[in-house]
Amino acid sequence: MSTDGRRKDEILETAARLFASSGLRTSLQEIADACGIKPQSLYHHFGSKEAIVVELVQRYHVEIDRVAETARAGLKGSRFTPDNIVELGKAIAQCAARNSAALQFTFYEPSAGAGLELVRLTSRGATAIEFAVLETLRAGRSIGFIRPGIDLVTLADRMCQTFLHVGLYLFHRYTAVDRVADLFCEILLYGVAAASPENGELDKSDALVAVDRVIRLWNETDEADEDSKVALIRQVARSEFGRRGYEVTTIRDIAAAAGMSIGTVYRAVGSKEELLASIMSSFSKKTVAGWEAALGSDSTVVQKLDALAWLHINVVDRFNDEFKIQLTWLRQSPPEVSNPGMSFPAVLRQLRTLLGAGAGAGAEQEEIRLANPAAELTARCVLELTWMPENIVRRIGKRAALIHARDTVLRGVAVR
């Protein structure tokens, strides 16, 4: 490779690392400084920050499409085994980890002034890789490995998103990418429950009833100024933060969307950080109340996990913008302000305790079948899988999403 080519690759790799940790707020000056070059040298290779982003996203699409092509070719050349699913999951996760920054850009809408190429690239779905996962699952069903009754289209979508998330949020700093992918496959294929629970049994659990009670209380708004100017600003900001990402959304953007002046917004809500805190406070309280209701119920460990999945499905349905904002904090290193939502370390501790209790009751009473249920990485994987992607909740509905969560997280999709 020429010196010019090596320098261009160095800039791309450096920019990817900075974008992955700090998002689009990373400046060209910071990229140049990290490369040890002057901004003028950087402009020799890339005319703008957007040009760097475009090339990173292009490289990601080329690589993920290559993973899909390899997986489909492998199915034609040999008989299906469960390793086909595991190896494909690992390949997707590795690609996601290598392209973390580019992947992040596909989860938010580009800024209003973005060029057509960036808009096209970031809005392109993961069609090829999702189809490769679907073909692999169909091959598994054809030999009786995947249980009848499992919606393979939904499962392929879920698995594809799950493995891609290894490059984001809960896992973006983990170096043991293969171990994360292995754990996801173990849970999705075989479930965490030692015995497969029936839907009727789960529907009647105290944990699910308690969570349903909390969800019903969400309808009682605690905003006294619901029709006021402040409430309108919060509503607009919630949408803008969720759609664009908190990092790049400005008070100017919020003011424009609300049809107000910048000064009016500042006088009404203060800084952007204060506005975020006011939005997330109610979300956090309501979500934590659901967790406390599930964990404090007189139910089994498996029933509590089921109730948490139901809580999260309703959170995604009702508070999707706040959920997206919360995810932003899970990948920042470190965040500029304190976590505005649920305390992630506290949630992880509670989940590790719950999983450990399910595996520590003795061989005959054991509820959880995972090899190391109280480990932090295990808890992270289970937590990720209790959250259902928004597009699936919207497409199949909340009840079907709950059944799908039970089929994947609790029972597993493979024939036991």
Summary of the structure (lengths in Angstrom):
residues: 416
radius of gyration: 22.5
end to end distance: 51.6
largest distance: 68.8
contacts: 1343
relative contact order: 0.11
helix: 71%
strand: 1%
